[in-house]
Amino acid sequence: MAVKIRLERCGCKHRPFYRIVAADSKCPRDGRHLQVLGFYDPLAAKDAEKRVELKYDRVNYWLSVGAQPTDTVRRFLLNAGLLSPPPMVIMGNKSGPGGKLPVDPMTAGV
């Protein structure tokens, strides 16, 4: 069973409120979940303490057993310090040393 840490929508029309839950990846968004790990209120002020609230010990447990967070939840966990940021990938410069230069068709002997 693949477990995802994702958002489950609650609240009424035009007043969204989300629970952060651990759920089987095959279950629907608002379907059965394994455990509630916190909540997210998008209507709260961006600097409010009650905008995102997490149960840190339970989130750490689910991450340790292999649960994969969705992109939105991953952003919350990065801001909370529960995940380390992904490593930076430095791409090579093609016009630098060892890179291929564009070929001029006039001098290429075409």
C-alpha positions in Angstrom: 0.0 0.0 0.0 1.5 3.3 -1.1 0.8 6.0 1.5 0.6 9.7 0.6 0.5 12.7 2.9 -2.0 15.0 1.2 -4.8 17.5 1.7 -8.4 16.6 2.3 -10.9 19.3 1.6 -13.4 20.3 4.3 -15.5 23.4 4.8 -18.4 24.7 2.8 -18.7 26.3 -0.6 -16.3 29.3 -1.1 -14.9 28.7 2.5 -12.2 26.0 2.0 -10.5 24.4 4.9 -8.1 21.5 4.5 -7.0 18.6 6.7 -3.5 17.2 6.2 -3.9 13.5 6.2 -2.0 10.3 5.6 -4.0 8.2 3.1 -3.7 5.3 0.7 -2.8 6.8 -2.7 -5.7 4.8 -4.4 -8.4 6.3 -2.2 -10.3 9.5 -3.4 -9.2 12.9 -2.1 -12.0 13.2 0.4 -12.3 9.4 1.0 -10.9 7.2 3.7 -7.7 8.3 5.4 -5.4 6.6 7.9 -4.6 9.5 10.2 -5.1 13.2 10.5 -1.7 15.0 10.7 -2.8 18.6 10.9 -4.8 21.3 9.0 -4.4 24.2 6.6 -6.6 27.3 6.5 -6.0 29.2 3.2 -8.2 32.1 4.3 -6.2 32.9 7.4 -3.5 35.7 7.1 -0.2 34.6 5.7 1.6 35.3 8.9 -1.0 33.8 11.2 0.0 30.9 13.5 -3.2 29.1 12.7 -2.7 29.0 9.0 -0.9 25.6 9.0 -0.7 23.4 12.0 1.0 20.0 12.0 1.5 17.1 14.5 5.3 16.9 14.1 5.7 13.5 15.7 3.1 11.8 13.5 4.4 13.5 10.4 7.9 12.3 11.2 6.6 8.8 11.8 4.8 8.6 8.4 7.8 10.0 6.6 10.0 7.4 8.3 7.8 4.5 7.0 8.0 5.8 3.4 4.9 8.1 3.0 5.4 10.5 0.1 4.0 14.1 0.5 2.3 15.9 -2.3 3.8 19.1 -3.7 1.7 21.4 -1.6 2.3 19.4 1.6 6.0 19.2 0.8 6.1 23.0 0.8 4.5 23.1 4.2 6.9 20.5 5.6 9.9 22.4 4.1 8.7 25.6 5.8 8.2 23.8 9.1 11.8 22.3 8.9 10.6 18.6 8.7 12.1 18.0 5.3 15.5 19.1 3.9 15.4 21.0 0.7 16.2 19.1 -2.5 19.8 19.2 -3.7 20.7 21.9 -6.2 21.5 20.6 -9.7 24.0 22.6 -11.6 23.7 22.3 -15.3 26.7 22.5 -17.5 27.3 25.4 -19.8 27.4 24.3 -23.4 29.2 27.3 -24.7 32.0 26.9 -22.1 35.0 24.6 -22.2 34.2 21.1 -23.5 30.7 22.2 -24.8 29.5 22.0 -28.3 29.5 25.1 -30.4 26.9 25.8 -33.0 27.9 24.6 -36.4 27.9 27.1 -39.3 26.5 25.4 -42.4 28.7 27.6 -44.7 32.0 26.3 -43.2 30.8 22.8 -42.4 31.2 21.7 -46.1 27.6 21.1 -46.7 
